[in-house]
Amino acid sequence: MLVSTATYNEKDNLKPLVEEIRNILPQCHILVIDDNSPDGTGELADQLARDFGNIHVIHRAGKQGLGTAILAGMKFALENDFYCFINMDADFSHDPKYLPFLYEGMAANDVMIGSRYVPGGGTENWPASRKFMSANVNRLVRFLFGMPVKDASGGYRAYKVDILRKANLENVKSRGYSFQQEVLFRCFRAGAKIGEHPILFANRRAGSSKVSMKEVIRSLSLLTWLGIKAKFSSNP
């Protein structure tokens, strides 16, 4: 099992995150994908890899987008023949305590979503504007892609690596936050059985959010284009 997290200026969060993951899933491998963080996150990741076993680090030249970072993690999982790939944020908005539930869900599913929108799930300290936007993005995705899931936009997920091999990842168009919806659709189109486990999505413990309105608009535009294309193509 590979637990992957993408980082940019997450030095204050990275060590406690790695320690919690190791305490909860001591058998797992951890992958840190750092985009040349100026705060020294990449150097800290290298130190953690030296101090602990089963920690891997990918250094990238600069900020290239969340989607490309997750794709790099998926490629690492594919090349190294892991059974399961789990992606989570580095800022503790995704609590590591849910990792065992996502992993256990692999027994019956090809993809497990840490879901804010199934019974028992939710968000913590979100403004009304963010709740409105998130809920409506998920409604749009269900309408465009026909996926029977409640939370298509969350990034806390587990994938069987076998389904990633079938998902035409080389055709992924998204590079930012629309990546989550697009890759889920590609897995769904490849025949994935998708499950959801409730999580409480919390605000980050340290650092600042990387989400911008420009990225939101770009992602919504791309999702709309992909959804329309998917209705007329068997291989979008």
Secondary structure, 3 states (H helix, E strand, C coil): CEEEEEECCCHHHHHHHHHHHHHHCCCCEEEEEECCCCCCHHHHHHHHHHHCCCEEEEECCCCCCHHHHHHHHHHHHHHCCCCEEEECCCCCCCCHHHHHHHHHHHHCCCEEEEECCCCCCEECCCCHHHHHHHHHHHHHHHHHHCCCCCCCCCCCEEEEHHHHHCCCHHHCCCCCCCHHHHHHHHHHHCCCCEEEEECEECCCCCCCCCCCHHHHHHHHHHHHHHHHHHCCCCCC
